[in-house]
Amino acid sequence: MQGHMVGTGLKVAVVSTRWNDFMGGKLTEGAQDTLIRHGVAEKDIDHVIVPGCFEIPLVAKRLAESGKYQAVVCLGVLIRGSTIHFDLIAAEAAKGLTSASLSSGVPVTFGIITTETIEQAIERCGCKAGNKGAEAASAAIEMANLMKELP
């Protein structure tokens, strides 16, 4: 079995952060464009904005457990600073999204980019090439369809 890339009939939530929005907004654009190009109706995409990456897991869990969505796409940008704050936020966001997905049974995809520099973040947001938001949306479509096929 394998999930397919057809979004027709899927209801998807996109959670993004206000923090680093210049780059994060590009992730959101990439995700929404990918969802629509693969058949998810624009009216079936709900976008929720949270302050930062630490807040994403709580909202993702609530959305996943609502029964309204077949997938939740989570997007944000973390750039390492001079303290351990980056490591703490990145680790807890990853753990929280994994927990939300496992406890709800709904695919919660990880489109939070974690980089050492602003330049690396710009590259991964689609400002130069590639868009991790689009990749997270593709994974959401594929996983939502796979979950429908599994016993």
ZIRASUL-V644397 format. One record per backbone hydrogen bond with DSSP energy under -1.0 kcal/mol. CO is the residue of the C=O (numbers start at 1). NH is the residue of the N-H. If there is no record, write none. Layout:
BEGIN
co=CO nh=NH
co=CO nh=NH
END
This chain:
BEGIN
co=7 nh=10
co=11 nh=70
co=12 nh=46
co=13 nh=73
co=14 nh=48
co=15 nh=75
co=16 nh=50
co=18 nh=21
co=20 nh=24
co=21 nh=25
co=23 nh=27
co=24 nh=28
co=25 nh=29
co=26 nh=30
co=27 nh=31
co=28 nh=32
co=29 nh=33
co=30 nh=34
co=31 nh=35
co=32 nh=36
co=33 nh=37
co=34 nh=38
co=35 nh=40
co=36 nh=39
co=38 nh=7
co=41 nh=44
co=42 nh=45
co=44 nh=12
co=46 nh=14
co=48 nh=16
co=50 nh=18
co=51 nh=19
co=55 nh=59
co=56 nh=60
co=57 nh=61
co=58 nh=62
co=59 nh=63
co=60 nh=64
co=61 nh=65
co=71 nh=13
co=72 nh=109
co=73 nh=15
co=74 nh=111
co=76 nh=113
co=78 nh=115
co=84 nh=88
co=85 nh=89
co=86 nh=90
co=87 nh=91
co=88 nh=92
co=89 nh=93
co=90 nh=94
co=91 nh=95
co=92 nh=96
co=93 nh=97
co=94 nh=98
co=95 nh=99
co=96 nh=100
co=97 nh=101
co=98 nh=102
co=99 nh=103
co=100 nh=104
co=101 nh=105
co=107 nh=72
co=109 nh=74
co=111 nh=76
co=113 nh=78
co=115 nh=80
co=117 nh=121
co=118 nh=122
co=119 nh=123
co=120 nh=124
co=121 nh=125
co=122 nh=127
co=124 nh=132
co=131 nh=135
co=132 nh=136
co=133 nh=137
co=134 nh=138
co=135 nh=139
co=136 nh=140
co=137 nh=141
co=138 nh=142
co=139 nh=143
co=140 nh=144
co=141 nh=145
co=142 nh=146
co=143 nh=147
co=144 nh=148
co=145 nh=149
co=146 nh=150
END
